[in-house]
Amino acid sequence: MKNNIQTLYYIHDPMCSWCWAFRPVWLQLQAELKHQLSEPISIQYLLGGLAADTDLAMPPSMQKQIQRHWQVIGQRVRGTQFNFDFWIQCEARRSTYPACRAVIAARGQGIHFEQAMIFAIQQAYYLEACNPSDDAVLLKIAAQLALQPDQFYTDFYATETKDQLQQEIKQSQSMGCAGFPSLILNDEDGINHNIGIDYNHTEPMFKQISAVTHHES
């Protein structure tokens, strides 16, 4: 039995460097899908949860590894910028779950706030050398976005928000997500199709998505 709803899942983490690099092309792809795709599809964001909570500082070897990773991304994905002052000004921790929970808390006040929170976290981390692993940074971002502060604070620390993150992590894993970002198109028959990511061009991804939707139509 067909569900008649085709959904493109964008599985991400707000502190994922490849997600930051993918952002411009992803925005362009969404616009093209909205205006050019013959069969409308729903787009849904899922948090994959890159790194669990920890208060431990990131080992120097891991810091160097991630810095090299940023350099590679900067070379491969045109226009991607990183502020390497982060590694001097901040105590890096391998912890992205707080940022994920901030996205969920912002989502509770509207989808537009969810999108704004994701972008603000990315800007703070990659351009402003701030650490979104720190609650204080996330609370400051929420204030800058004009979110209702009391509601955001309550939702950010709520058990329900932690549970929601775990549900989204499990869902993304059950769909076959192997890394971030991932695009998975769920067709009318409930079958998942992994869409290959292209960080510099929308056309290959648009063709893959169009092929699935045309087949189903």
C-alpha positions, -999 to 999 in steps of 0.1 A, spaced: 0 0 0 14 33 -11 17 61 15 14 88 -12 40 109 6 76 111 -6 100 125 19 136 136 15 154 133 48 184 155 55 204 138 82 229 162 98 247 175 128 250 213 134 287 209 143 295 186 113 321 203 91 309 186 60 274 198 67 288 233 70 305 229 36 273 215 21 250 243 32 252 265 1 245 237 -23 219 222 -1 200 255 0 202 257 -38 190 221 -42 160 227 -20 150 257 -41 154 237 -73 133 208 -59 105 232 -49 103 250 -83 114 224 -108 104 189 -96 72 177 -112 63 156 -82 63 176 -49 82 160 -20 84 168 17 118 178 32 125 167 68 155 174 89 169 146 112 197 150 137 222 122 135 242 131 166 279 132 158 294 130 193 279 123 227 282 145 258 315 148 275 333 173 297 368 160 287 390 181 265 398 168 231 432 151 229 458 171 209 461 143 183 424 146 176 426 183 175 453 181 148 433 155 129 402 177 128 422 207 118 436 188 88 401 177 80 390 214 78 419 221 55 409 192 32 373 204 31 384 240 24 403 227 -6 376 204 -20 345 225 -14 348 259 -30 340 289 -8 340 270 25 356 290 53 370 280 87 384 302 115 413 282 129 415 306 159 390 283 174 418 259 183 436 286 202 407 304 219 385 275 229 389 243 249 377 218 222 355 189 233 343 161 212 306 168 221 279 178 196 248 166 215 243 199 232 241 217 199 217 190 186 195 196 216 196 234 210 183 227 175 154 207 189 146 233 215 146 260 188 124 238 166 98 239 193 93 276 186 90 272 149 107 256 119 122 289 109 139 291 143 153 256 138 169 266 106 182 298 121 197 279 151 215 255 128 231 283 108 239 303 139 257 274 155 277 268 123 287 305 121 297 306 158 318 275 155 334 279 121 336 316 116 335 332 151 358 307 170 331 300 196 325 266 211 289 253 206 298 224 229 293 249 257 258 255 270 266 292 276 273 297 238 241 280 228 220 300 253 237 332 240 228 322 204 192 316 214 190 351 229 205 366 197 178 348 176 151 364 197 138 330 209 115 330 240 143 326 266 124 308 293 108 283 269 142 277 252 160 272 285 133 248 297 132 228 264 170 228 261 174 209 294 142 188 292 143 151 293 119 150 264 145 169 243 172 143 251 147 115 242 138 132 209 175 134 200 179 97 207 148 89 186 162 108 156 196 92 160 179 57 160 157 66 130 186 79 109 206 47 117 176 25 108 174 42 75 210 33 66 226 67 73 264 61 71 276 97 77 268 133 77 253 149 58 231 122 42 201 125 19 177 97 20 145 98 -1 116 77 12 93 69 -17 56 62 -20 62 25 -12 82 34 19 115 24 3 146 44 12 169 56 -15 203 70 -6 211 101 -27 247 106 -34 260 139 -20 278 164 -43 293 193 -24 298 215 -54 269 209 -78 231 203 -74 226 186 -107 237 150 -98 215 150 -67 185 166 -85 187 139 -112 188 111 -86 158 125 -68 139 131 -100 145 96 -112 129 82 -81 99 105 -82 93 100 -119 95 62 -114 69 65 -87 46 88 -106 
